[in-house]
Amino acid sequence: MRLSAWALLVLTLVALAGSVQTQQIQSSYVDLALPGNWQAASQIAAAHYGSDIYFDPGTGALVQISGQAAC
């Protein structure tokens, strides 16, 4: 695929993402604005120490956010 086609695809995805309502996720590691209705998945997060896990019941999507040790 040509570079211009990739650029068009990326710009289209950014435009679509911008038109969808987003929700702010404030994790221990980073703050994100993602489309969806995100809830903390504490029952899953307990099994993954060192990670924050969020669940969107509308889509069934999971987001896992974890920190990385600095070298």
Backbone torsions as a table, in degrees:
resi	resn	phi	psi	omega
1	MET	NA	139.1	-178.7
2	ARG	-72.5	159.3	179.6
3	LEU	-59.4	-40.2	-179.1
4	SER	-66.0	-34.1	177.2
5	ALA	-67.8	-40.7	176.6
6	TRP	-63.2	-43.2	179.7
7	ALA	-61.6	-42.0	178.0
8	LEU	-63.6	-41.8	178.5
9	LEU	-62.7	-46.2	179.7
10	VAL	-62.8	-44.9	179.3
11	LEU	-64.0	-36.5	177.0
12	THR	-64.7	-45.4	179.2
13	LEU	-63.9	-39.9	177.9
14	VAL	-64.2	-41.8	179.2
15	ALA	-64.5	-41.9	178.5
16	LEU	-66.8	-41.8	178.8
17	ALA	-64.2	-34.7	179.1
18	GLY	-70.3	-24.5	-179.0
19	SER	-87.3	-13.4	179.6
20	VAL	-88.1	142.0	179.4
21	GLN	-67.5	131.7	-177.7
22	THR	-108.9	160.2	176.7
23	GLN	-127.4	138.8	179.6
24	GLN	-80.5	125.6	173.4
25	ILE	-104.5	122.3	178.1
26	GLN	-110.5	97.2	-178.2
27	SER	-94.5	173.3	176.6
28	SER	-68.1	-20.4	-171.7
29	TYR	-108.8	-33.4	-175.9
30	VAL	-160.5	153.5	173.3
31	ASP	-103.5	130.7	-178.1
32	LEU	-129.6	149.5	170.4
33	ALA	-111.9	110.0	-177.4
34	LEU	-124.2	145.4	175.0
35	PRO	-67.6	140.4	177.7
36	GLY	129.6	-174.1	179.5
37	ASN	-120.1	80.5	-170.5
38	TRP	-83.5	138.5	177.4
39	GLN	-129.1	145.9	175.6
40	ALA	-65.9	131.3	-179.9
41	ALA	-99.8	71.0	-172.8
42	SER	-64.0	-31.9	179.5
43	GLN	-68.0	-29.9	177.0
44	ILE	-85.0	-38.0	-176.3
45	ALA	-63.8	-28.7	179.4
46	ALA	-61.9	-28.4	-179.7
47	ALA	-82.9	-13.9	-178.1
48	HIS	-120.8	78.4	-179.1
49	TYR	-61.5	135.3	-179.9
50	GLY	90.6	10.0	179.7
51	SER	-133.4	149.3	169.1
52	ASP	-107.4	130.4	-177.6
53	ILE	-122.3	133.6	-179.8
54	TYR	-124.7	147.9	-174.9
55	PHE	-126.4	136.0	174.0
56	ASP	-108.9	105.4	-176.9
57	PRO	-65.7	-22.9	179.8
58	GLY	-68.4	-35.3	-178.1
59	THR	-112.4	-15.9	-176.4
60	GLY	80.3	12.0	-176.8
61	ALA	-80.8	145.8	173.4
62	LEU	-116.9	141.4	173.4
63	VAL	-123.9	125.5	176.1
64	GLN	-110.2	125.7	-179.3
65	ILE	-119.7	124.1	178.6
66	SER	-136.8	156.5	179.9
67	GLY	-86.1	162.3	177.0
68	GLN	-121.9	132.7	-179.8
69	ALA	-67.0	137.1	177.7
70	ALA	-77.9	141.4	-179.2
71	CYS	-88.6	NA	NA
